[in-house]
Every structure is written in structure tokens, then in C-alpha cells.
Amino acid sequence: MSNFPLEAGMILAGLLFLAGLYGVMIRRNIIFMLMSVEIMFNAAGLAFVLAGAHHGQADGQVMLIFILAMAAAEVAVGLALILQMYKLNKTIDTDAISQLRD
């Protein structure tokens, strides 16, 4: 067990989460938005691992494995949707794609 303080790790996880949230809110490119969501997932995983290590249990690491599996599924579905949107609209800019098509 390391002597890394829990508060510093949680602050780092919070800053990573806020950076991901900023990327989702500000960026208009869907690829960057997808990467920002991945940063948010990693921040949540870091928080789970830190809390589990603080309490001396492996629950945080198990939750990290579930988060990574969910992130992999999200990337697969997200990239498939992005490819279809680009095929239909020739852009991945969310401002340019303002409405769904039939």
C-alpha cells in the first residue's frame, strides 16, 4: 500500500472529470467529444481504485474492470454511429448536423 494521500488522488480524479466535461460541452467535433467521455470514465475509474485502496479492498479494481468494459462498448457503438453520420452528412461537426434524417 502506498502513502499517496486520498485527497490528492480524488482532486486529480475530479480535475480529469472536469476536463472531460469541458471537452464534451465545448467541442463540436464528435471524435473529441467521444475522447472526452473516455477521460470522464477514466476519472471515475481512478476514483474507484483510490477509494478501494484507501479501504484496503479490491472493490475499486473490480469496478474499474466494469468501467473499462463499458468504455470499450461505448467506443464501438460510438464509432459505428460516427461512421454512419459521416457517410450520410460528410461531416462530424455537431453544429452542421442539426437534425436526424429518416
C-alpha positions as CSV (number, residue, x, y, z in Angstrom):
1,M,0.0,0.0,0.0
2,S,1.4,3.4,-0.9
3,N,1.5,6.6,1.1
4,F,-0.3,8.5,-1.7
5,P,-2.9,10.7,0.0
6,L,-6.5,10.0,-0.9
7,E,-7.4,13.7,-1.1
8,A,-4.7,14.4,-3.7
9,G,-5.9,11.4,-5.8
10,M,-9.5,12.5,-5.6
11,I,-8.6,16.0,-6.6
12,L,-6.8,14.6,-9.6
13,A,-9.8,12.5,-10.5
14,G,-12.1,15.5,-10.1
15,L,-9.8,17.6,-12.4
16,L,-9.8,14.9,-15.0
17,F,-13.5,14.6,-14.8
18,L,-13.9,18.3,-15.2
19,A,-11.5,18.3,-18.2
20,G,-13.6,15.7,-19.8
21,L,-16.8,17.5,-19.1
22,Y,-15.4,20.7,-20.5
23,G,-14.4,18.8,-23.7
24,V,-18.0,17.4,-24.1
25,M,-19.6,20.8,-23.5
26,I,-17.3,23.0,-25.6
27,R,-16.0,20.9,-28.5
28,R,-18.2,20.3,-31.5
29,N,-16.3,17.5,-33.2
30,I,-17.8,14.2,-32.3
31,I,-14.5,12.4,-32.1
32,F,-13.2,14.9,-29.5
33,M,-16.5,14.5,-27.6
34,L,-16.0,10.7,-27.6
35,M,-12.5,11.1,-26.3
36,S,-13.7,13.5,-23.5
37,V,-16.3,10.9,-22.4
38,E,-13.4,8.4,-22.2
39,I,-11.5,10.8,-20.0
40,M,-14.5,11.1,-17.7
41,F,-14.8,7.2,-17.5
42,N,-11.1,7.1,-16.6
43,A,-11.5,9.7,-13.9
44,A,-14.4,7.7,-12.4
45,G,-12.2,4.5,-12.5
46,L,-9.4,6.3,-10.8
47,A,-11.7,7.5,-8.0
48,F,-13.0,3.9,-7.5
49,V,-9.4,2.5,-7.4
50,L,-8.3,5.1,-4.9
51,A,-11.3,4.6,-2.6
52,G,-10.8,0.8,-2.8
53,A,-7.1,1.1,-2.0
54,H,-7.9,3.5,0.9
55,H,-10.2,1.0,2.4
56,G,-7.9,-2.0,1.7
57,Q,-10.4,-3.8,-0.5
58,A,-10.4,-4.8,-4.2
59,D,-13.8,-3.5,-4.9
60,G,-12.5,-0.4,-6.7
61,Q,-10.4,-2.6,-9.1
62,V,-13.4,-4.7,-9.9
63,M,-15.4,-1.6,-10.7
64,L,-12.6,-0.3,-12.9
65,I,-12.8,-3.5,-14.9
66,F,-16.5,-2.9,-15.4
67,I,-15.9,0.7,-16.4
68,L,-13.3,-0.3,-18.9
69,A,-15.6,-2.9,-20.4
70,M,-18.4,-0.3,-20.6
71,A,-16.0,2.2,-22.2
72,A,-15.0,-0.3,-24.8
73,A,-18.6,-1.0,-25.7
74,E,-19.3,2.8,-25.8
75,V,-16.4,3.3,-28.2
76,A,-17.5,0.5,-30.5
77,V,-21.1,1.9,-30.7
78,G,-19.9,5.5,-30.9
79,L,-17.5,4.9,-33.7
80,A,-20.2,3.0,-35.7
81,L,-22.6,5.9,-35.2
82,I,-19.9,8.4,-36.2
83,L,-19.1,6.4,-39.4
84,Q,-22.8,6.4,-40.4
85,M,-23.2,10.1,-39.7
86,Y,-20.1,10.9,-41.8
87,K,-21.4,8.6,-44.6
88,L,-24.7,10.5,-44.6
89,N,-23.6,14.1,-44.0
90,K,-19.9,14.2,-45.0
91,T,-19.1,15.9,-41.7
92,I,-18.7,15.0,-38.0
93,D,-19.4,18.5,-36.7
94,T,-22.4,18.6,-34.4
95,D,-23.4,22.1,-35.4
96,A,-23.6,21.1,-39.1
97,I,-25.7,18.1,-38.2
98,S,-28.7,19.8,-36.7
99,Q,-31.4,17.2,-37.4
100,L,-31.8,13.5,-37.8
101,R,-32.8,12.1,-41.1
102,D,-35.2,9.3,-41.9
